[in-house]
Amino acid sequence: MSFKRFTPSDFLVSADSVTAPCWTNNVYNLTTFFTSSTQEASSQGDYVLAVYQTASTDDTAAIQFYLGYANQLGSGSTPYNSQIPQYSPSSTLYGQYRNLILEDENSGFVFGNVTQSQFFVASVERANYKQSLLPGSLNLTLSGSSTAKLYLTDNSNDISVVPYINGTRVYQIVSGSNGSAYTGTGYSNSGSYGWFVPDMGTILLNAVALGLPAGAGGGLGVVISSGSSVANGANNTIIYNAIDRGQSFQLNSQENVTSDYVFVRPQNAEFNYTTNPSFISGSTGEVIYSTFINSPQVYITTVGLYNDANELLAVAKLSRPLVKDFTKEALIRVKLDF
């Protein structure tokens, strides 16, 4: 066994972005949506509605995302206590996302240039995406009670500086496609259509903007009105129906894979002998074959990476043995992903 100390030039760190569809079976565009009546009737259904890619009774059914409705004043769902109307599942959900994104109970959600106290939530199932959602890949089609459709995307391609809130990327959702607005800012008369929060796998939809009447050139809204005094989960069904009628929800995930490259450079005068019993006598330590004394030939099969305490940290196996003698040099690239 031979050792050689690495120099700084033997190391290189590289980062690559890996993308993949968010939905089950690597589907990029989800066009069918199903819910579970059992889940809707449970206590969880008071807060969120699970959406599947096929009937929930199907063996292949898997949750794709969750839908919810949040209201700062607790409207839109039944209060926990009729004497305290401000506290309900909708206010709980509002507080949850205020804590997750804003991290300040005194701050509000500003969609574009308008502060709103209510919004719909679409939270992607965590197992469906890698590190985060991919900006520019969001294409969501919504449809209200009429045939009008609203096409939404994030505005990642229209801005030069990535916007952050408390260290979390937050893009505005606009009328457009593939990360760009159709015209202007892509906002409605009630601000943007919501927030795209890729690092949390979350999409917030401005309920007020979606309730506007449809207009020309992509429209302002699709008349999706949230109810202020309805039973628990009813508003979740309202946004579900809008997505179901739109029949298109496109989204990709993203993962940054960091690789550490280590370049191993056996030069011509190095690593030409071995302690293998077929080469060296175990009893005397002599070279068994005299021709190997001045003209040895060995095969490199493994590269071990050690620390200064001679502790083995990683092992790289070559795809095939590499012949080595005094007339040959080699360059072996070891890739460590983490």
C-alpha positions in Angstrom: 0.0 0.0 0.0 1.3 3.4 -0.9 0.3 6.9 0.2 0.5 10.3 -1.4 -0.5 13.7 0.1 -2.9 15.8 -2.0 -2.2 19.4 -2.9 -4.9 22.1 -3.1 -4.9 21.8 -6.9 -6.1 18.2 -6.6 -9.5 19.4 -5.3 -12.4 20.9 -7.1 -15.9 21.7 -5.8 -18.8 21.9 -8.3 -22.5 22.4 -8.0 -25.1 21.1 -10.5 -28.8 21.7 -10.6 -31.0 18.6 -11.1 -34.7 19.1 -12.0 -37.5 16.6 -12.2 -41.4 16.7 -12.5 -43.2 17.0 -9.2 -46.0 14.6 -9.8 -46.1 10.9 -9.3 -44.6 8.8 -12.1 -42.5 11.8 -13.3 -45.6 13.5 -14.7 -44.9 17.2 -15.4 -48.5 18.3 -16.2 -51.2 17.0 -13.9 -54.5 17.1 -15.6 -56.8 14.9 -13.4 -57.6 15.6 -9.8 -59.4 13.5 -7.2 -60.2 13.9 -3.5 -61.0 11.5 -0.7 -64.5 11.8 1.0 -63.0 10.0 4.0 -60.3 12.6 4.4 -62.8 15.5 3.9 -65.0 14.1 6.6 -62.2 13.8 9.1 -60.9 16.5 11.4 -58.0 17.1 8.9 -60.6 18.0 6.3 -61.5 21.1 8.4 -58.0 22.5 7.5 -56.8 21.0 4.2 -58.0 19.0 1.3 -55.7 16.3 -0.1 -55.6 16.0 -3.9 -54.7 12.8 -5.7 -53.7 12.1 -9.3 -56.3 9.2 -9.5 -59.2 8.0 -7.4 -58.2 7.7 -3.8 -59.4 4.1 -3.7 -57.0 3.2 -6.6 -53.9 1.2 -5.6 -51.7 3.8 -7.4 -53.3 6.8 -5.7 -50.8 9.2 -4.1 -51.3 12.6 -2.6 -50.0 15.3 -4.9 -50.7 18.4 -3.0 -52.9 19.9 -0.3 -55.4 22.7 -0.6 -56.5 25.1 2.2 -58.1 28.5 2.9 -56.5 31.0 5.2 -58.3 34.1 6.6 -56.8 36.5 9.2 -60.2 37.2 10.8 -61.2 33.5 10.9 -63.9 33.9 8.3 -64.7 31.2 5.8 -64.8 28.4 8.4 -66.7 27.5 11.5 -65.3 29.0 14.7 -64.0 26.6 17.4 -66.2 28.5 19.8 -69.3 30.5 18.6 -68.5 33.1 21.3 -65.1 33.8 19.7 -65.6 34.2 16.0 -62.0 35.1 15.1 -60.6 31.7 15.9 -61.3 29.0 13.4 -59.4 26.6 11.0 -59.0 29.4 8.5 -57.4 31.7 11.1 -55.2 28.9 12.3 -54.0 28.2 8.8 -53.3 32.0 8.3 -51.2 32.1 11.5 -49.3 29.0 10.4 -48.2 30.4 7.1 -47.5 33.8 8.7 -45.1 32.1 11.1 -43.5 30.0 8.4 -43.0 32.7 5.8 -43.2 36.1 7.5 -41.9 35.0 10.9 -43.7 38.1 12.4 -47.2 38.0 13.8 -47.6 41.8 13.0 -46.8 41.5 9.3 -49.3 41.0 6.5 -49.2 39.3 3.1 -48.6 41.8 0.4 -49.5 40.4 -3.0 -47.8 42.6 -5.5 -48.7 46.0 -4.1 -51.9 45.1 -2.1 -52.1 43.7 1.4 -54.7 41.0 1.7 -56.1 39.2 4.7 -57.1 36.0 3.0 -55.7 33.5 0.5 -55.9 30.0 -0.8 -53.0 27.6 -0.2 -51.6 24.8 -2.4 -48.9 22.9 -0.6 -47.0 20.3 -2.6 -46.6 16.9 -0.9 -43.1 16.9 0.5 -42.2 13.5 -0.9 -42.9 14.8 -4.4 -40.1 17.3 -4.7 -36.4 17.3 -4.0 -34.8 20.4 -2.4 -37.3 23.0 -3.7 -39.7 23.8 -6.5 -38.2 25.1 -9.7 -39.0 28.8 -10.4 -40.4 29.3 -13.9 -41.9 25.8 -14.1 -45.2 26.8 -12.5 -48.1 26.8 -14.9 -51.5 26.6 -13.2 -54.8 26.9 -15.0 -57.9 27.9 -13.1 -61.5 28.1 -14.2 -64.6 29.5 -12.4 -68.2 28.7 -13.0 -68.0 30.0 -16.6 -65.8 28.8 -19.4 -63.2 31.6 -18.8 -59.7 30.4 -17.8 -56.9 32.1 -15.9 -53.3 31.1 -16.6 -50.9 31.7 -13.8 -47.2 31.4 -13.3 -44.5 33.0 -11.2 -42.6 36.1 -12.3 -39.1 34.7 -11.9 -38.1 35.5 -15.5 -39.3 39.1 -15.3 -37.1 40.2 -12.4 -33.4 40.7 -12.2 -33.0 40.3 -8.4 -34.4 37.3 -6.5 -36.8 38.5 -3.8 -36.4 37.2 -0.3 -38.5 37.3 2.9 -36.5 36.2 5.9 -34.1 34.2 3.8 -36.8 32.5 1.8 -37.4 33.1 -1.9 -40.8 34.6 -2.6 -42.0 35.3 -6.2 -45.2 37.0 -7.2 -47.7 34.9 -9.1 -48.9 36.6 -12.3 -51.1 36.1 -15.3 -48.7 34.4 -17.7 -46.7 31.3 -18.4 -43.3 29.7 -17.9 -42.1 32.4 -15.4 -43.2 35.4 -17.5 -46.2 37.7 -17.4 -48.3 38.0 -20.6 -48.3 41.8 -20.4 -46.9 44.3 -17.9 -46.5 43.1 -14.4 -49.3 40.5 -14.8 -51.1 41.7 -11.7 -54.8 42.1 -11.2 -56.7 45.1 -9.9 -56.2 43.6 -6.4 -52.5 43.0 -6.6 -50.7 39.9 -7.8 -52.4 36.6 -7.9 -50.3 35.4 -4.9 -46.9 34.1 -3.9 -44.8 31.3 -5.2 -42.5 30.1 -2.3 -40.3 27.4 -3.9 -38.2 26.6 -0.9 -41.3 25.6 1.1 -43.1 23.9 -1.7 -46.0 26.3 -1.3 -48.2 28.4 -3.5 -50.4 31.1 -2.0 -53.3 32.3 -4.2 -54.8 35.8 -3.7 -58.5 35.0 -3.1 -59.6 38.5 -3.8 -57.8 38.6 -7.2 -59.3 35.2 -8.2 -62.8 36.6 -7.4 -62.6 39.3 -9.9 -64.6 39.0 -13.2 -62.9 37.6 -16.2 -61.6 40.1 -18.8 -59.9 40.2 -22.1 -56.3 39.0 -22.8 -56.1 36.4 -20.0 -58.6 38.1 -17.7 -58.4 39.6 -14.3 -59.9 36.7 -12.4 -62.3 33.8 -12.9 -65.0 34.6 -10.3 -63.7 32.2 -7.7 -65.3 33.7 -4.6 -64.4 32.5 -1.1 -67.3 32.3 1.3 -67.1 34.3 4.5 -69.6 32.2 6.4 -69.5 28.6 5.4 -68.8 25.2 6.9 -65.3 24.0 7.4 -63.6 22.8 4.2 -66.1 24.5 1.8 -63.5 27.1 0.6 -61.0 24.2 0.1 -63.6 22.7 -2.3 -64.0 26.0 -4.1 -60.4 26.2 -5.1 -60.2 22.5 -5.8 -63.1 22.9 -8.3 -61.3 25.8 -10.0 -58.2 23.6 -10.4 -60.2 20.6 -11.5 -62.0 22.7 -14.2 -58.7 24.2 -15.4 -57.3 20.7 -16.0 -53.6 21.7 -16.0 -51.1 22.0 -13.1 -47.5 22.0 -14.3 -44.6 22.0 -11.8 -41.0 20.8 -11.6 -38.7 20.3 -8.6 -35.1 21.3 -8.2 -32.1 20.0 -6.3 -28.6 21.4 -6.1 -26.1 18.6 -6.0 -22.7 19.5 -4.7 -19.8 17.4 -6.0 -16.3 17.3 -4.6 -13.8 16.2 -7.3 -10.5 14.7 -6.1 -7.8 14.2 -8.8 -5.4 11.3 -8.1 -2.2 11.6 -10.1 0.1 8.5 -9.9 3.3 9.6 -11.7 5.7 7.3 -13.5 8.0 6.7 -10.5 5.1 6.1 -8.1 2.9 3.2 -7.2 4.8 0.6 -9.2 5.2 -2.0 -6.4 2.7 -3.8 -4.3 2.7 -5.8 -1.1 0.4 -8.4 -2.7 1.5 -12.0 -1.8 1.8 -12.7 -5.6 4.4 -10.0 -5.9 6.3 -10.0 -2.5 7.3 -13.0 -0.4 5.5 -13.0 2.9 8.3 -14.7 4.7 11.3 -12.7 3.4 9.8 -9.6 2.0 11.7 -10.1 -1.3 10.3 -9.7 -4.8 9.3 -13.1 -6.0 10.2 -12.6 -9.6 13.5 -11.0 -10.3 12.2 -9.4 -13.5 9.9 -7.3 -11.4 12.8 -5.7 -9.5 13.7 -3.2 -12.2 10.7 -3.6 -14.4 7.6 -4.1 -12.2 4.1 -4.1 -13.4 1.0 -3.8 -11.1 -2.7 -3.0 -11.5 -4.5 -0.2 -9.8 -7.9 -1.3 -8.7 -8.8 0.9 -5.7 -8.2 4.4 -4.5 -8.5 5.1 -0.8 -8.9 8.6 0.7 -7.3 9.0 4.1 -7.0 11.8 6.7 -3.8 12.8 8.5 -4.5 10.1 11.1 -4.4 7.4 8.4 -8.1 6.8 8.9 -9.9 5.6 5.7 -12.7 8.1 4.8 -13.8 7.0 1.3 -13.0 4.3 -1.2 -13.3 4.6 -5.0 -13.3 1.4 -7.2 -12.1 1.6 -10.7 -14.4 0.1 -13.4 -11.5 -2.1 -14.5 -7.9 -2.6 -13.3 -5.4 0.0 -14.6 -1.9 -1.3 -15.5 0.9 0.7 -14.0 4.7 0.6 -14.5 7.7 3.1 -14.7 6.6 4.0 -18.3 3.1 5.0 -17.4 1.3 7.8 -15.5 -2.4 8.1 -14.7 -5.1 10.6 -13.8 -7.9 9.2 -11.8 -10.9 11.5 -11.0 -12.8 10.6 -7.8 -16.3 12.2 -7.5 -17.9 12.7 -4.1 -21.6 13.8 -4.1 -23.2 15.2 -1.0 
